[in-house]
Amino acid sequence: MQLCGIGALFALCISVTLAQTIESVSYDDAYGDGTQSLDTVACSETLESYGYTDFKSLPNFPYIGGASVVTGFDAPACGSCWNLTYGSTTISVLAIDSAGNGFNIALAAMNNLTNNQAMFYGRVNATVTSVDASVCGLGQAPVIPN
């Protein structure tokens, strides 16, 4: 029985480890423009089907951006939520667009992640974990903004 218990603990540790990856994180000023229409991003139809219209209407704005897991127009990862951890800081980012490598997020979000050093660093490697969409304000029935 002890061996089985140790094996189960080991399996649990592996699953937690596999859920986290190290990804490149950069910023793009465009994601910080709240008036930007969702029609300009890969996840437009998915997000517009919930009633959102522009970036500032998203519940997690300005914690939004592109993610490499969004592989194209209205991909299954559209609207997914991700915890990005750099040093001792963690932010939650809503995937609204595709990105070639890792994550490309709003400048304000990256400044929060890097203690206001986004422009100095340009790009950092962060620990990335997929979390429930409700962490970013989306859920089964998101609140439609006024």
C-alpha positions, 0 to 999 in steps of 0.5 A: 500500500505504501508504494501505491501511495507514493506512486499516486503522489508522484503522478499528482506531482507530474500532472501539476508540473506538466500543467505549467510551461515557460513561455516568452511574454512580450507586449503590444500597445494595441492591446491597451487601446480599449476602443479597439474593435474585437473585429481586429483579433482572431477571437472576434466571433467567439467573444462577440457571441457573448456581447463584447464589442471592443477591448474595454468591454472585456471583463479582464481589460487590459489583461488581454492579448495574443497567445500561441495556443490560439492557432487561428480564427476562432480557435478552440483556445479563444477566450481561454485564461492564463496565469503568467508568473514572473518572479513573485508576481502573477497576472491572469490574461485572457487570450483574444488573439493569436501570437507567433510565440508565447504571449503578446499582451497589453503594455499595462499588463506586462508592466504589472507583471514586471514591476513596471519594467516592460519597456526595459525588458521587452520580453521575459520568460514567464511560468504559464498555467492554464486556469478556468476562464472565470478567473478572467471574468468569463464563464458559462454565462459571462456578464454582458457589459452595458 
